């Protein structure tokens, strides 16, 4: 169709952007740039930390799912933006990646199709990654003569180990879901058509669990070793432990109320 024949709504839908919804405690952020396989523009990199800050401040958000529009997760950074001599897109990408890694609730990347370059950066910054069979993963700076950021390199090494990280970084080659699962780059691989249902179900499970447990575990797993006293104090005042034990003994679903925003949030009913 000629662009002149498109409706304003259709034209707006084609604009590179980040979309988000919040349903039943699950925030879903969608990378949408269909003309370029959901490549991230500089504006999109810049918008992501702001969006994440807003979602983190919402006590009703208990889980965050990151995915791509259509049949692709994210094909990386918009190559045209890499001509910026000041290196602004890479700095913005690192800032976005760190904001995602620091999100205070569980994060899950739902991957279809290509997850390459900056897309792999974002997926690696999530706590968990579920992929549909046929997805392709690649860390491709060696194809462009780009120095991969040290923080991104360390995160990749922590995820897949030094040898697998070097394979990905040195070669820039794409790998499939079987190898990605074997190296630890993804946590689950789903048959075609099953990803959305599995992600929705598992996100519901995460939303039903104690945010206190999850927040402490996330810090400890990410290497914080100085927070035992803090989390012991949080546990004493939270009520979550008492609720969890009572629910177990009464054979009912617990209604945890502690949130990372510091106030009791809505307790989910699924679980």
C-alpha positions in Angstrom: 0.0 0.0 0.0 1.2 3.5 -0.8 2.0 5.4 2.4 -0.2 8.2 1.2 -3.2 5.8 1.4 -2.6 4.8 5.0 -4.8 6.0 7.7 -3.2 8.1 10.5 -3.8 5.3 12.9 -2.0 2.8 10.6 0.9 5.2 10.0 1.2 5.7 13.8 1.2 2.0 14.4 4.3 1.7 12.1 6.3 4.2 14.1 9.2 2.8 16.2 8.0 2.8 19.8 7.7 0.9 23.0 4.2 -0.3 24.0 3.1 -1.5 27.4 0.1 -2.9 29.2 -0.6 -3.9 32.8 -3.0 -6.8 33.4 -3.4 -8.8 36.6 -0.1 -7.6 38.0 1.9 -8.4 34.8 3.4 -5.5 32.9 4.1 -6.4 29.3 6.5 -4.2 27.3 6.5 -4.7 23.6 9.4 -3.6 21.3 7.7 -2.4 18.1 9.5 -1.3 15.0 8.1 -3.6 12.4 9.8 -2.1 9.4 13.2 -3.0 10.9 12.5 -6.3 12.7 12.0 -4.4 16.0 15.4 -2.8 15.9 15.8 -0.3 18.7 16.2 3.4 17.7 18.0 5.9 19.9 14.7 7.3 21.0 13.5 3.8 22.0 16.7 3.2 24.0 16.2 6.5 25.7 12.5 5.8 26.5 13.0 2.4 28.1 14.5 3.5 31.4 11.7 6.1 31.8 9.1 3.5 31.1 10.7 1.1 33.6 10.8 3.7 36.3 7.1 4.3 35.9 6.3 0.6 36.1 8.6 0.1 39.1 6.7 2.8 40.9 3.4 1.1 40.4 2.6 -1.3 43.3 0.2 -3.1 41.1 3.1 -4.3 38.9 4.5 -7.6 40.2 6.1 -9.1 37.1 7.5 -7.6 33.9 7.5 -9.4 30.5 9.6 -8.0 27.6 8.8 -9.2 24.1 8.7 -8.0 20.5 5.9 -7.2 18.2 4.9 -9.9 15.7 7.3 -12.8 15.1 10.6 -11.1 16.1 12.0 -10.1 19.5 14.5 -7.5 18.5 17.1 -7.5 15.7 19.4 -5.1 17.6 20.1 -1.4 17.3 18.9 0.5 14.3 22.1 0.4 12.2 21.5 3.9 10.8 21.8 5.3 14.4 25.3 3.8 14.7 26.7 6.5 12.4 26.4 8.9 15.4 30.1 9.8 15.9 29.5 10.5 19.6 28.5 6.9 20.3 25.2 8.1 21.8 23.2 5.0 20.8 25.7 2.6 22.6 25.6 4.7 25.8 21.8 4.8 25.7 21.7 1.1 25.1 23.9 0.4 28.2 21.7 2.7 30.3 18.6 0.9 29.1 20.1 -2.5 29.8 21.2 -1.5 33.3 17.7 -0.1 34.0 16.2 -3.4 32.9 18.6 -5.4 35.0 17.9 -3.2 38.1 14.1 -3.5 37.7 13.0 -4.5 41.2 10.5 -7.3 40.3 11.0 -10.5 38.3 11.6 -9.9 34.5 11.0 -12.4 31.7 12.0 -12.1 28.1 9.6 -13.8 25.7 11.6 -14.4 22.5 10.4 -15.3 19.0 12.5 -15.0 15.9 15.6 -12.9 16.0 17.2 -11.8 19.3 20.4 -10.2 18.0 22.8 -7.5 19.1 21.0 -5.0 21.3 18.1 -7.5 21.5 20.4 -10.0 23.1 21.6 -7.3 25.5 18.0 -6.7 26.6 17.2 -10.4 26.9 20.3 -11.0 29.0 19.4 -8.2 31.3 16.1 -10.0 32.1 16.0 -12.5 35.0 14.6 -15.3 32.8 14.3 -16.0 29.1 11.7 -18.2 27.4 12.0 -18.8 23.6 9.9 -20.3 20.9 11.5 -23.0 18.7 13.2 -21.5 15.7 14.4 -18.3 17.5 17.9 -17.2 16.7 20.4 -15.5 19.1 23.5 -13.6 18.4 25.9 -11.0 19.9 27.2 -9.3 16.8 29.6 -6.4 17.6 32.5 -8.2 15.8 30.6 -7.9 12.5 30.5 -4.1 12.9 33.8 -3.4 14.6 32.1 -2.3 17.8 33.6 -2.7 21.3 30.9 -4.5 23.3 30.4 -2.7 26.7 32.2 -4.2 29.6 29.1 -4.4 31.7 27.3 -6.2 28.9 30.2 -8.6 28.5 30.3 -9.4 32.2 26.6 -10.1 32.3 26.9 -12.4 29.3 29.8 -14.3 30.9 27.8 -14.7 34.1 24.9 -16.1 32.1 26.6 -18.5 29.8 30.2 -18.9 31.0 33.4 -17.5 29.5 33.8 -20.0 26.7 30.3 -19.6 25.3 30.5 -15.8 25.7 33.7 -15.7 23.8 32.2 -17.9 21.0 29.3 -15.5 20.6 31.4 -12.3 20.9 34.4 -13.4 18.8 32.3 -14.9 15.9 29.1 -12.9 15.9 27.5 -16.1 14.7 23.8 -16.9 15.3 22.8 -19.9 17.4 19.5 -21.7 17.6 17.3 -22.5 20.6 18.9 -25.9 21.2 22.4 -24.4 21.8 21.0 -21.4 23.6 19.2 -23.7 26.0 22.3 -25.9 26.5 24.5 -22.9 27.3 22.0 -21.3 29.7 21.2 -18.3 27.4 17.5 -19.4 27.6 15.7 -21.2 30.4 12.9 -22.8 28.4 12.1 -23.6 24.8 8.5 -23.9 23.7 7.0 -25.4 20.5 5.6 -23.0 17.9 2.4 -21.5 19.2 3.0 -22.3 22.8 5.1 -19.4 24.0 2.4 -16.9 24.8 0.4 -19.3 26.8 3.4 -20.6 28.8 4.6 -17.0 29.5 1.2 -15.9 30.6 0.8 -18.9 32.9 4.3 -18.6 34.4 4.0 -14.8 34.8 0.8 -15.5 36.8 2.7 -17.9 39.0 5.4 -15.3 39.6 2.8 -12.6 40.4 1.2 -14.9 43.0 4.5 -15.4 44.9 6.1 -13.3 47.7 7.7 -10.1 46.3 9.8 -10.1 49.5 11.3 -13.5 48.7 11.8 -12.5 45.0 13.4 -9.1 45.7 15.8 -10.5 48.2 16.7 -13.5 46.0 17.2 -11.1 43.0 19.7 -9.1 45.0 21.6 -12.1 46.3 21.7 -13.8 42.9 23.1 -10.7 41.4 25.9 -10.6 43.8 24.8 -8.3 46.7 26.5 -9.7 49.8 25.8 -6.9 52.3 22.0 -7.0 52.5 21.3 -9.9 54.9 20.4 -7.6 57.8 18.2 -5.4 55.6 16.2 -8.3 54.3 15.9 -9.9 57.7 14.4 -6.6 59.0 12.1 -6.5 56.0 10.9 -10.0 56.6 10.2 -9.3 60.3 7.9 -6.4 59.4 6.3 -7.7 56.2 3.7 -10.2 57.4 4.5 -12.3 54.4 6.1 -15.2 56.4 3.1 -15.4 58.7 0.7 -15.3 55.8 2.7 -17.9 53.8 2.7 -20.3 56.8 -0.9 -19.8 57.6 -2.0 -20.3 54.0 0.0 -23.5 53.8 -1.6 -24.9 57.0 -5.0 -23.8 55.8 -4.5 -25.2 52.3 -5.3 -21.9 50.6 -3.6 -19.5 48.2 -1.5 -17.0 50.1 -2.2 -13.3 49.8 1.2 -11.7 50.1 1.1 -7.9 50.5 4.8 -6.7 50.8 5.9 -4.8 47.7 9.1 -3.2 46.6 7.4 0.2 46.6 7.2 0.0 50.4 3.4 -0.4 50.7 1.0 -3.2 50.5 -0.2 -3.8 47.0 -3.1 -5.8 45.6 -2.8 -9.4 46.3 -3.3 -11.6 43.2 -5.8 -14.4 43.4 -4.2 -16.7 40.9 -1.6 -19.2 41.9 
